[in-house]
Amino acid sequence: MTSIGGAGTSGMVDWNLAVATATRLVRPGPEVSRDEAREVVAELRRYAKASEEHVRAYTRMIPEGVEPHDTPVLVVDRAGWIKANVAGFRELLTPLLGKMQDRRSTTPGNTVLGAVGGKVTGVELGMLLSFLASRILGQYETFAPATRDLPAGTNGGGRLLLVAPNIVHVERELDVTPHDFRLWVCLHEETHRTQFTAVPWLRDHLQGEIQSFLAATEVDPGTFVERLREAAQTLAGGRPEGEEGEPAPSLVELVQTPEQREILGRLTAVMSLLEGHADYVMDGVGPQVVPSVAEIREKFQARRARGASRLDLALRKLLGLDAKLRQYRDGERFVRAVVDQVGMDGFNRVWTSPNTLPTKTEIAAPADWIARVHRKADS
């Protein structure tokens, strides 16, 4: 097995064991013949390329004749998605884990960690990833260190992942035209790639906010392990609800300090903007190139709202996925309202600097963002 970023362990988490566990536990993908698999991969690559022109023309984020710094597009299976995300998690969490490692000998968590160690933590992380790996259709990895198997953009650039078995699974479940659905998914993910390649400061800004969030963490090592164990127990069906029958809080909610709540508010606004913008673009471009876009959107929205089993709904809450669904909805409403009022070029002022990003309050009140950014700029 290929090591993730060098050595497999870092004391707190055995990253290679996380990959091995997730790969072993993840559900098998849909049955496809070898020829069909090749066809799906080839088509997704073609549609990812075609989506570049559609998204750039519609969003007008990249001036004509300008070629931004590019990032690779990778069509992967579920195991490939797992490896890529473990590498990304390790990149982001290394500062926090180093800090917690230093505190190990001076906190009560030392006893807990002495018993469970990095291997158990790796297993628990792997269990969480095995759940997610069968649900992600595509992902723009903003923080993506290159590995031997998974290239990334130069100078810390990201990569776009399209998870072929999950796309095939959902198109069959929804009973929609496969070619249309694949292009529709590519339009969403290409919008994310355009956001980060057209806005040079966006990656560093987002990374800074995340690192500030992690730096403000006051969780001791033992509590960190308990959070992972709680998620793993939920995954195994052990405790999908809180002690008093209340829905379990998300992992992020469980570790927040007052400073983190403030940072999280800004992060939530940015993620709502990015996700809502991608949804707006995929549906805006859709009628021109995806004949059945209305049917796909209707069925896909119903699937999002429906969820699945009680366990699945509990996990979505625990992992914060229900918040992500709200981000799609709230962000798309913000983008639509702003474009309706000031046009696409007026909306694109949002990408001018971190100061022109909407706040969490403005996501819910687009007129306030317009008043702040446009009237101030035009006065």
LUMMARLUM-652471 format. One record per residue (C-alpha): z, x, y; residue in one letter. Coordinates in steps of 0.5 Angstrom, whole numbers, plus 500, padded with zeros to 3 digits. Layout:
! residues N
PT|Z|X|Y|A;
...
//
This chain:
! residues 379
PT|500|500|500|M;
PT|498|502|507|T;
PT|504|504|511|S;
PT|505|500|518|I;
PT|505|505|523|G;
PT|508|511|519|G;
PT|514|511|516|A;
PT|516|504|512|G;
PT|523|504|515|T;
PT|527|504|521|S;
PT|534|503|519|G;
PT|534|496|521|M;
PT|528|493|518|V;
PT|524|496|512|D;
PT|517|494|515|W;
PT|513|496|509|N;
PT|517|491|505|L;
PT|516|486|510|A;
PT|509|486|509|V;
PT|509|487|501|A;
PT|514|481|501|T;
PT|510|476|506|A;
PT|503|478|502|T;
PT|507|477|495|R;
PT|509|470|497|L;
PT|504|467|502|V;
PT|500|461|499|R;
PT|493|463|496|P;
PT|487|461|500|G;
PT|482|455|499|P;
PT|478|456|493|E;
PT|471|459|495|V;
PT|465|463|491|S;
PT|464|470|493|R;
PT|457|468|496|D;
PT|461|463|500|E;
PT|466|468|503|A;
PT|461|472|505|R;
PT|457|467|509|E;
PT|464|465|512|V;
PT|465|472|514|V;
PT|458|473|517|A;
PT|458|466|521|E;
PT|465|467|524|L;
PT|462|474|526|R;
PT|456|471|529|R;
PT|460|465|533|Y;
PT|465|470|536|A;
PT|459|474|539|K;
PT|456|468|541|A;
PT|462|465|544|S;
PT|463|471|549|E;
PT|457|469|553|E;
PT|459|461|553|H;
PT|466|463|555|V;
PT|464|468|561|R;
PT|459|463|563|A;
PT|464|457|564|Y;
PT|470|461|566|T;
PT|466|465|571|R;
PT|472|470|570|M;
PT|467|476|569|I;
PT|462|477|574|P;
PT|455|478|572|E;
PT|453|485|570|G;
PT|460|487|569|V;
PT|462|489|562|E;
PT|469|489|561|P;
PT|473|494|557|H;
PT|472|491|550|D;
PT|476|490|544|T;
PT|474|489|537|P;
PT|473|482|533|V;
PT|476|482|526|L;
PT|475|477|521|V;
PT|481|478|516|V;
PT|485|474|510|D;
PT|492|472|510|R;
PT|494|479|508|A;
PT|490|482|513|G;
PT|494|478|518|W;
PT|500|479|516|I;
PT|499|487|516|K;
PT|496|486|523|A;
PT|502|482|526|N;
PT|508|487|522|V;
PT|504|492|526|A;
PT|505|488|533|G;
PT|512|486|531|F;
PT|514|494|530|R;
PT|511|496|537|E;
PT|514|491|541|L;
PT|521|491|537|L;
PT|522|498|536|T;
PT|526|499|543|P;
PT|531|493|541|L;
PT|532|496|534|L;
PT|533|503|537|G;
PT|538|500|541|K;
PT|541|496|536|M;
PT|541|502|531|Q;
PT|545|506|536|D;
PT|551|500|537|R;
PT|551|500|529|R;
PT|557|504|528|S;
PT|561|501|534|T;
PT|560|494|532|T;
PT|562|489|527|P;
PT|555|489|525|G;
PT|556|495|521|N;
PT|559|492|515|T;
PT|554|487|515|V;
PT|548|492|515|L;
PT|552|496|510|G;
PT|551|491|505|A;
PT|544|488|507|V;
PT|541|494|510|G;
PT|533|494|512|G;
PT|531|492|506|K;
PT|534|485|506|V;
PT|532|485|513|T;
PT|525|486|511|G;
PT|525|481|506|V;
PT|527|476|510|E;
PT|522|478|516|L;
PT|517|478|510|G;
PT|519|470|508|M;
PT|518|468|515|L;
PT|511|471|516|L;
PT|509|468|509|S;
PT|510|461|512|F;
PT|506|463|518|L;
PT|500|467|515|A;
PT|497|460|512|S;
PT|497|457|519|R;
PT|494|461|524|I;
PT|487|460|525|L;
PT|486|466|530|G;
PT|490|470|534|Q;
PT|488|475|540|Y;
PT|493|481|539|E;
PT|495|483|546|T;
PT|500|489|543|F;
PT|496|491|537|A;
PT|497|499|535|P;
PT|491|501|531|A;
PT|492|503|524|T;
PT|487|506|518|R;
PT|485|499|516|D;
PT|486|495|523|L;
PT|482|498|529|P;
PT|484|496|536|A;
PT|482|497|543|G;
PT|482|504|546|T;
PT|488|505|551|N;
PT|493|500|548|G;
PT|488|494|548|G;
PT|488|489|543|G;
PT|484|486|538|R;
PT|482|479|536|L;
PT|483|476|529|L;
PT|480|470|526|L;
PT|483|468|519|V;
PT|477|466|515|A;
PT|481|462|509|P;
PT|485|458|514|N;
PT|479|456|518|I;
PT|476|454|511|V;
PT|482|450|509|H;
PT|483|446|516|V;
PT|475|444|516|E;
PT|476|442|509|R;
PT|482|438|511|E;
PT|479|435|517|L;
PT|473|433|514|D;
PT|469|436|520|V;
PT|462|440|520|T;
PT|464|447|518|P;
PT|459|450|523|H;
PT|461|446|529|D;
PT|469|447|527|F;
PT|468|455|526|R;
PT|464|456|533|L;
PT|470|451|536|W;
PT|475|456|534|V;
PT|472|462|536|C;
PT|471|459|543|L;
PT|478|458|544|H;
PT|480|465|541|E;
PT|474|468|545|E;
PT|477|465|551|T;
PT|484|469|550|H;
PT|480|476|549|R;
PT|476|474|556|T;
PT|483|473|559|Q;
PT|486|480|557|F;
PT|479|484|558|T;
PT|477|481|565|A;
PT|484|481|568|V;
PT|487|488|567|P;
PT|494|488|570|W;
PT|495|482|565|L;
PT|497|486|559|R;
PT|502|490|562|D;
PT|505|485|566|H;
PT|506|481|559|L;
PT|509|487|556|Q;
PT|514|488|562|G;
PT|516|481|561|E;
PT|517|482|554|I;
PT|521|488|554|Q;
PT|525|486|560|S;
PT|527|480|555|F;
PT|529|484|549|L;
PT|533|489|554|A;
PT|537|484|556|A;
PT|539|482|549|T;
PT|546|482|547|E;
PT|546|480|540|V;
PT|550|485|536|D;
PT|546|488|529|P;
PT|550|483|525|G;
PT|548|477|529|T;
PT|541|479|529|F;
PT|541|479|521|V;
PT|544|473|521|E;
PT|539|470|525|R;
PT|534|472|520|L;
PT|538|470|514|R;
PT|538|463|517|E;
PT|531|462|518|A;
PT|530|465|511|A;
PT|535|460|508|Q;
PT|531|454|512|T;
PT|525|457|509|L;
PT|528|456|502|A;
PT|530|449|504|G;
PT|537|451|504|G;
PT|539|448|511|R;
PT|534|445|515|P;
PT|538|442|520|E;
PT|544|444|524|G;
PT|551|444|522|E;
PT|553|437|526|E;
PT|546|434|524|G;
PT|542|436|530|E;
PT|536|440|529|P;
PT|537|447|529|A;
PT|535|451|535|P;
PT|529|456|535|S;
PT|531|464|534|L;
PT|529|465|541|V;
PT|534|460|544|E;
PT|540|463|539|L;
PT|539|470|543|V;
PT|539|468|550|Q;
PT|543|470|555|T;
PT|543|468|562|P;
PT|538|473|564|E;
PT|533|472|558|Q;
PT|533|465|560|R;
PT|530|466|567|E;
PT|525|471|564|I;
PT|523|466|558|L;
PT|522|461|564|G;
PT|517|466|567|R;
PT|514|467|560|L;
PT|513|460|558|T;
PT|509|459|564|A;
PT|504|465|563|V;
PT|504|462|555|M;
PT|502|455|557|S;
PT|497|458|562|L;
PT|494|462|557|L;
PT|494|457|551|E;
PT|492|451|556|G;
PT|486|455|559|H;
PT|483|456|552|A;
PT|484|449|550|D;
PT|481|447|556|Y;
PT|475|452|556|V;
PT|474|450|548|M;
PT|473|443|550|D;
PT|469|444|556|G;
PT|464|449|553|V;
PT|464|444|547|G;
PT|459|439|548|P;
PT|454|444|550|Q;
PT|454|448|543|V;
PT|458|444|539|V;
PT|455|437|537|P;
PT|461|434|534|S;
PT|466|437|539|V;
PT|469|430|540|A;
PT|471|428|533|E;
PT|474|435|532|I;
PT|478|435|538|R;
PT|481|428|536|E;
PT|482|430|528|K;
PT|485|436|530|F;
PT|490|433|535|Q;
PT|492|428|530|A;
PT|494|434|525|R;
PT|498|438|531|R;
PT|502|431|532|A;
PT|503|429|525|R;
PT|506|436|523|G;
PT|507|436|515|A;
PT|514|435|511|S;
PT|521|435|514|R;
PT|522|442|512|L;
PT|515|444|516|D;
PT|518|441|522|L;
PT|525|444|521|A;
PT|521|451|521|L;
PT|517|449|527|R;
PT|523|448|531|K;
PT|527|454|528|L;
PT|521|459|530|L;
PT|519|456|536|G;
PT|512|453|534|L;
PT|514|446|537|D;
PT|515|449|544|A;
PT|508|453|543|K;
PT|505|446|542|L;
PT|508|443|548|R;
PT|504|450|551|Q;
PT|498|447|549|Y;
PT|499|440|552|R;
PT|502|442|559|D;
PT|498|448|560|G;
PT|491|444|559|E;
PT|494|439|564|R;
PT|495|444|569|F;
PT|488|447|568|V;
PT|485|441|568|R;
PT|488|438|575|A;
PT|487|445|578|V;
PT|480|445|577|V;
PT|479|438|579|D;
PT|482|439|585|Q;
PT|479|446|587|V;
PT|474|448|582|G;
PT|473|453|577|M;
PT|473|459|582|D;
PT|479|456|586|G;
PT|483|456|579|F;
PT|481|463|578|N;
PT|485|465|584|R;
PT|491|465|578|V;
PT|488|471|576|W;
PT|489|475|582|T;
PT|496|478|581|S;
PT|503|476|578|P;
PT|505|473|584|N;
PT|499|468|583|T;
PT|501|466|576|L;
PT|504|459|576|P;
PT|512|458|575|T;
PT|514|454|570|K;
PT|516|448|575|T;
PT|509|449|577|E;
PT|506|448|570|I;
PT|508|441|571|A;
PT|506|440|578|A;
PT|500|443|579|P;
PT|499|441|586|A;
PT|505|445|588|D;
PT|501|451|585|W;
PT|495|449|589|I;
PT|499|448|596|A;
PT|503|455|595|R;
PT|497|459|593|V;
PT|491|456|596|H;
PT|494|454|603|R;
PT|498|460|604|K;
PT|491|464|602|A;
PT|487|460|607|D;
PT|492|459|613|S;
//
